[in-house]
Amino acid sequence: MVKIVDSLQQIGLTEKEALVYNASLDLGKATVEKIAEQAGIVRTTTYTQIESLMKQGLMSSFVQGKKTFYTAEAPTNLKRLLEKQKNAVIFGESLLEQILPDLLAAHGKTGTRPVIRFFP
């Protein structure tokens, strides 16, 4: 389990999101109490993590009787998360290329800069 949680974190989930998602995968449909117990985190924190995972398309909920159950969406949805991150980086690079000349010009206008030298 630790390796999966670590890998999920490297993909972009927080530690607690990874714990909740992994627990939900193991349990299938489950109440927040069961997910919290399986993940080893408190119930109130689990609600927050589930909400975040739902916004990312990694979990969903449904009501059965008087109880709300949560379930993990297919792990293939993690590819969508990575694609979104990749697009954000590409957009950021493009934006930086557009404004870099202005930034460099502003940097050159400030005049002299202090120089710090280290001697061995």
N, C-alpha and C positions, 0 to 999 in steps of 0.2 A: 504493500500500500504506500509506503514512504516514497518509493521510486515514482509511482504514478503521480502522487501529490507534488513531488518536486518537479516532475515534467510539466504538469499542468501550470505550475507557477512560472516556469520558464516560457511557456506559451503566452502567458499574460494574465493569468488569474492570480488573485491574492492568495495567501496561504489559507485563509478561512474559506474563501470561495472554492478553492481546490478541495479542501476537506469536505465541504458540504456537497459539492458536485460528485465526488468520488463515493461518498456515503449514499447519495441518492441513486447512483448507478447500481451499487450493491443491493439496495433495498427494493428497487422498483417503486411502486406507488407506496407512499408512506406519509404519516403525519409529521409535522414539524418536530414534535417531541422525539419520535423515533430517529429522525435524521440527525437531530442534535446529539442524541445519545451515541449513535454510530460514529458521528464525526468527532465527538469528544469536545464539543463546545457548548456554551450555554444556549438555551432556547431563544432568548431575546436576540442574541447575536445571529443565530441561525436565520431568523426572519429577515434580518438586514441582508444577509448573504444570499438568501433565496431571491429576494427582490432584485438584487444586483444581477444575479444569474438569469433571472427572467428577462430583464432588460437586454441582456446579451443574447437572448434566444437559446439559452442552455438549459432552462428548466421551465416547467409549466405547472399549473394548478387546476384542480377541478373539485367540485363539491359533490360529496356522496352522502346522502342522508343529512346529518347535521355537522359533518366533519369536512374539513378541507384537506385534501391530499395533494402532495407534490410529487413530481416525477422528473427525472432527468431527460432532457431531449437527447437525440442521437449524438454520439461523440463526433460524428462527421460535421456537426455544426461548429466545432472548434476550427475547422478550416475557414469558415466564414469570418470568425473572429480574427484569425491571422491575416486574411485578405484585407479586412478593414484596417488593421494596423499597418499593413504594407502600403495601402493606398494613402494613409495619413502621412507616412514617411515620404512617399513620392511627392505628395502635395507640398509638404514642408520644404523639401529640397528645391522644388520649382519656385516656391515663394521666396526662398533665400536667394536663389540666383537672380530674381527680379530686383530685390532690394539691396543686394550686396554692394553694387557700385555706390549707392547713396550712403550706406553704412561706412564704407571705406573713405568716402569723401568727408563725412562728418568726423571720422576718426583722425584724419590728417589735419583738420582745422583746429584742433585743440592745442596745438603748439607743442612745447617741449613736455616731455614725460620724464618722470624720475626713472633712473636706471639703477637696478639692484644687481650687484655683481657678487658672486661667491668665489672666494679663493680657497684652494685646498690647504 
